[in-house]
């Protein structure tokens, strides 16, 4: 079985549709997740995923065989997300403000009605708060957070995809976490964490890199 | 106490620090409540991120049975509609339809004619008032030109009159001076000058 790089080379040199289909099947879920997390919208994320693979095929001649395929693909997807976010920035801000105010109105009731809460509804509400909080972050901070936390990408790899120094990734991540905490901490019920020692986040099994 | 830079914590919380660095940071956390609080807050936020789940895209195969049912239902409805239309069409009285439609159409035509007449009158009035305005502007231009000419003539006349008056004044002045000299000479000849002692 060919590696992604070999498959992409086949696509590049022979327009091999079977290899391209294989690449799509292999990567469509991670790319879809990224696009959904970046835009905060499942349908738009789905569209962006499609656009990413269309763009990948269009840019197949630009692919350098020595380069890592995943980096090439993530970059295309992220650039499309950035373009989309730029275009929809005003509309998105309005929607976030709207849903936030709705969430703010709904939150006290949910807390007050804690006797016998529907666990799934509570989880969905918390998920919505997290989604809104992430959407409030500037794109560059959201990107590092999404790539590291949800896609389990190493910090060095994030630097490679974003074409920035690793130190910049770290400072963006620190800023992202600080901002996220400022948004989430007052809104959510405290999570039981042992004060000592500091719990380390167990690195997820690397599935895409 | 010297705190580590904020970005130094990032590899630490994601488990990407080397051993030595990790030990140093852990030691610092044990001693520094401020950093401990901040890093715990980051950890809490990260753990909450998982509550936002993105459902997998479903790839449900198309089920053709409901489609066939719906297509059959639509066919039946179309057939019934077509049959009804066919039976009703045979009984339609053209005269009744014409009577019913005629009055409405007349009213509509009259309204259209009225609208057209009003539009034409409005256009004519507008053109007429424009012509009047043009004529008035031309008249104004003529009047201003005549007035300007009269004013110029008046200024010229005033200047000529002033010049004549100046000449007259000079002549009168010279005459008076001459008369005065004549009077002096006459007085001298009538009364000889007294002899000096």
Contacts between the chains, C-beta under 8 A, distances in Angstrom:
chain1	res1	chain2	res2	distance
A	28	B	57	7.6
A	29	B	56	6.8
A	29	B	57	7.4
A	32	B	54	7.7
A	32	B	57	6.0
A	33	B	54	5.4
A	36	B	54	4.8
A	37	B	52	7.9
A	37	B	54	6.8
A	42	B	54	7.0
A	42	B	55	7.4
A	45	B	54	7.7
A	46	B	57	6.6
A	123	B	51	5.8
A	126	B	48	6.9
A	126	B	51	4.3
A	127	B	51	4.5
A	127	B	52	4.2
A	127	B	53	6.2
A	128	B	52	7.7
A	129	B	51	8.0
A	130	B	48	5.7
A	130	B	49	5.8
A	130	B	51	5.4
A	130	B	52	4.2
A	131	B	52	4.9
A	134	B	49	7.7
A	134	B	52	7.3
A	145	B	49	7.6
A	148	B	14	6.4
A	149	B	46	6.2
A	149	B	49	5.4
A	150	B	49	7.3
A	154	B	16	6.6
A	155	B	10	6.9
A	155	B	11	6.2
A	155	B	14	6.7
A	155	B	16	5.8
A	167	B	7	6.6
A	169	B	10	7.8
A	170	B	7	3.7
A	170	B	8	7.5
A	170	B	10	4.2
A	170	B	11	6.8
A	171	B	6	7.4
A	171	B	7	4.4
A	173	B	7	7.3
A	173	B	10	4.6
A	174	B	6	4.3
A	174	B	7	4.7
A	174	B	9	6.6
A	174	B	10	5.5
A	177	B	10	7.8
A	177	B	13	8.0
A	177	B	42	4.2
A	177	B	45	6.2
A	177	B	46	7.2
A	178	B	6	7.4
A	178	B	38	7.7
A	178	B	42	7.4
A	180	B	42	7.9
A	180	B	45	4.6
A	181	B	38	7.9
A	181	B	41	4.3
A	181	B	42	5.9
A	181	B	44	7.3
A	181	B	45	4.6
A	184	B	44	7.7
A	184	B	45	5.2
A	184	B	48	5.9
A	185	B	41	6.0
A	185	B	44	7.2
A	185	B	45	7.4
A	188	B	48	6.2
A	190	B	44	7.5
A	191	B	44	5.0
A	191	B	47	6.0
A	191	B	48	6.8
A	193	B	40	5.8
A	193	B	43	6.5
A	193	B	44	6.1
A	193	B	47	8.0
A	195	B	36	7.4
A	195	B	40	7.3
A	196	B	30	7.2
A	197	B	26	7.0
A	197	B	29	7.7
A	197	B	30	8.0
A	198	B	13	7.9
A	198	B	26	7.4
A	198	B	29	5.5
A	198	B	36	7.0
A	198	B	39	5.8
A	198	B	40	6.6
A	198	B	43	6.8
A	199	B	43	6.0
A	200	B	13	7.1
A	200	B	15	5.4
A	201	B	13	6.2
A	201	B	14	6.3
A	201	B	15	6.5
A	201	B	43	7.1
A	201	B	46	6.1
A	201	B	47	7.8
A	202	B	15	7.1
A	203	B	14	7.0
A	203	B	15	4.9
A	203	B	16	7.8
